[in-house]
């Protein structure tokens, strides 16, 4: 059995990248190749890979914050040591 467009009965379909109005994201629209009736839509970007990217960025940020905290602690110790030497 062959799939048919519910609007024009055509049997040829295509994907088209579409960016809906007022949207920050693109969509893959599965549509009839003849009348362009939308049959379905999927996210353009793979959410799983985007989450992995963000996870890597958070890990880098966490490392940077840890290094910064270590340096602040070292500076605090140095200032305290200098303060003890003052009369």
Rosetta silent file (secondary structure, phi, psi, omega in degrees, C-alpha in Angstrom):
SEQUENCE: XXXXXXXXXXXXXXXXXXXXXXXXXXXXXXXXXXXXXXXXXXXXXXXXXXXXXXXXXXXXXXXXXXXXXXXXXXXXXXXXXXXXXXX
SCORE:     score description
SCORE:     0.000 S_00000001
   1 L     0.000  133.358 -177.554    0.000    0.000    0.000 S_00000001
   2 L   -99.029  138.365  176.867    1.380    3.400   -0.986 S_00000001
   3 L   -69.357  143.922 -179.108    1.035    6.503    1.235 S_00000001
   4 L  -131.374  147.135  176.267   -1.095    9.258   -0.265 S_00000001
   5 L   -66.934  131.137  179.938   -1.498   12.942    0.452 S_00000001
   6 L   -69.733  -14.496 -177.925   -4.810   13.520    2.250 S_00000001
   7 L   -94.509  -46.509 -173.813   -5.319   16.727    0.278 S_00000001
   8 L  -121.546   -0.910  177.946   -4.450   15.899   -3.366 S_00000001
   9 L    72.922    9.743  178.325   -3.918   12.097   -3.373 S_00000001
  10 L   -67.805  156.956 -179.266   -0.302   12.483   -4.595 S_00000001
  11 L  -115.655   10.817  179.796    2.198    9.765   -3.613 S_00000001
  12 L  -112.443  130.695 -176.997    5.427   11.826   -3.610 S_00000001
  13 E  -127.176  163.669 -179.012    6.639   13.534   -0.443 S_00000001
  14 E  -150.770  160.890  171.455    9.608   15.702    0.572 S_00000001
  15 E  -100.464  139.632  174.426   11.290   17.315    3.563 S_00000001
  16 E  -134.914  137.945  177.109   11.602   21.080    3.653 S_00000001
  17 E   -81.621  129.085 -175.888   13.358   23.198    6.268 S_00000001
  18 E  -133.702  139.757  175.237   10.963   25.785    7.639 S_00000001
  19 L  -115.792  101.402 -177.634   11.387   28.533   10.238 S_00000001
  20 L   -59.134  150.103  177.987    7.961   29.375   11.679 S_00000001
  21 L   -56.070  141.287  178.522    7.141   33.029   12.310 S_00000001
  22 L    59.052   27.144 -179.691    8.279   34.334   15.722 S_00000001
  23 L  -113.727  148.277  175.733   10.250   31.143   16.303 S_00000001
  24 L   -94.363   -2.614 -173.318   13.882   30.721   17.323 S_00000001
  25 L  -127.494  146.293  174.587   14.049   27.228   15.864 S_00000001
  26 L   -86.951  159.063  178.182   13.865   25.657   12.436 S_00000001
  27 E  -131.094  146.597  168.123   11.661   22.659   11.697 S_00000001
  28 E   -90.738  119.098  179.884   11.864   19.831    9.168 S_00000001
  29 E  -105.759  124.650  174.419    8.440   19.674    7.545 S_00000001
  30 E   -89.023  120.037 -171.843    7.403   16.465    5.796 S_00000001
  31 E  -141.855  163.494  175.904    5.089   17.581    3.021 S_00000001
  32 E   -68.145  132.970 -179.429    3.428   16.605   -0.216 S_00000001
  33 L   -70.792  -20.839 -177.087    5.755   17.349   -3.154 S_00000001
  34 L   -90.680  -59.205 -174.678    2.800   18.438   -5.269 S_00000001
  35 L   -99.325   -4.767  178.559    0.483   20.609   -3.154 S_00000001
  36 L    66.674   17.614  176.199    2.949   21.276   -0.261 S_00000001
  37 L   -65.572  131.607 -179.928    0.397   20.172    2.352 S_00000001
  38 E   -73.008  129.587  178.158    2.205   19.507    5.646 S_00000001
  39 E  -101.647  -33.870  179.809    1.992   15.873    6.699 S_00000001
  40 E  -168.463  171.089  179.775    4.234   16.124    9.764 S_00000001
  41 E  -144.509  148.547  177.705    7.060   18.078   11.371 S_00000001
  42 E  -136.610  159.405  176.258   10.229   17.278   13.315 S_00000001
  43 E   -63.172  140.231  178.085   12.850   19.330   15.097 S_00000001
  44 L   -72.000  -41.568 -179.788   15.590   20.561   12.782 S_00000001
  45 L   -95.604  144.798  176.193   18.247   20.181   15.458 S_00000001
  46 L   -79.587  113.020 -175.886   18.847   16.957   17.322 S_00000001
  47 H   -59.505  -36.937 -179.498   18.034   17.806   20.942 S_00000001
  48 H   -61.114  -43.993 -179.707   20.323   15.062   22.267 S_00000001
  49 H   -70.510  -33.786  176.633   23.419   16.452   20.577 S_00000001
  50 H   -65.145  -39.183  178.376   22.560   19.997   21.692 S_00000001
  51 H   -65.094  -40.713  178.065   22.276   18.781   25.285 S_00000001
  52 H   -62.440  -40.421  176.911   25.672   17.049   25.014 S_00000001
  53 H   -60.462  -45.947 -179.704   27.203   20.321   23.744 S_00000001
  54 H   -64.875  -37.153  178.283   25.740   22.227   26.679 S_00000001
  55 H   -61.569  -42.792  178.840   26.979   19.560   29.089 S_00000001
  56 H   -64.255  -40.600  178.832   30.530   19.982   27.764 S_00000001
  57 H   -65.479  -39.606  178.057   30.273   23.762   28.121 S_00000001
  58 H   -65.159  -37.949  177.532   29.023   23.425   31.714 S_00000001
  59 H   -62.794  -42.516  177.752   31.949   21.104   32.499 S_00000001
  60 H   -64.174  -42.101  178.990   34.391   23.709   31.149 S_00000001
  61 H   -63.497  -40.855  178.878   32.647   26.430   33.118 S_00000001
  62 H   -61.981  -41.406  177.383   32.792   24.303   36.274 S_00000001
  63 H   -63.245  -43.904 -179.494   36.542   23.836   35.797 S_00000001
  64 H   -62.934  -41.616  179.300   37.042   27.564   35.296 S_00000001
  65 H   -65.321  -40.032  178.233   35.049   28.392   38.427 S_00000001
  66 H   -62.905  -43.175  178.195   37.085   25.861   40.449 S_00000001
  67 H   -63.929  -40.601  179.084   40.350   27.404   39.225 S_00000001
  68 H   -64.701  -42.512  178.953   39.055   30.874   40.040 S_00000001
  69 H   -62.540  -40.216  178.072   38.015   29.792   43.546 S_00000001
  70 H   -62.012  -43.523 -179.516   41.494   28.326   44.117 S_00000001
  71 H   -67.035  -38.254  177.481   43.132   31.583   43.026 S_00000001
  72 H   -63.996  -41.567  178.073   40.836   33.686   45.224 S_00000001
  73 H   -62.558  -41.371  178.498   41.718   31.462   48.194 S_00000001
  74 H   -64.904  -41.812  177.964   45.442   31.886   47.449 S_00000001
  75 H   -65.230  -40.550  178.839   45.055   35.667   47.214 S_00000001
  76 H   -61.194  -43.440  178.314   43.069   35.739   50.460 S_00000001
  77 H   -63.378  -41.260 -179.981   45.824   33.801   52.228 S_00000001
  78 H   -65.626  -40.733  179.207   48.487   36.138   50.819 S_00000001
  79 H   -66.405  -41.137  179.045   46.563   39.251   51.956 S_00000001
  80 H   -63.493  -40.367  178.501   46.064   37.768   55.435 S_00000001
  81 H   -63.842  -41.726  177.339   49.771   36.985   55.677 S_00000001
  82 H   -66.399  -38.077 -179.546   50.651   40.549   54.681 S_00000001
  83 H   -63.981  -34.234  179.347   48.100   41.955   57.137 S_00000001
  84 H   -69.381  -25.776 -179.972   49.780   40.046   59.990 S_00000001
  85 H   -81.322  -15.130  178.928   53.101   41.689   59.164 S_00000001
  86 L   -74.322  148.737 -179.298   51.655   45.191   59.483 S_00000001
  87 L   -69.240    0.000    0.000   52.143   46.974   62.805 S_00000001
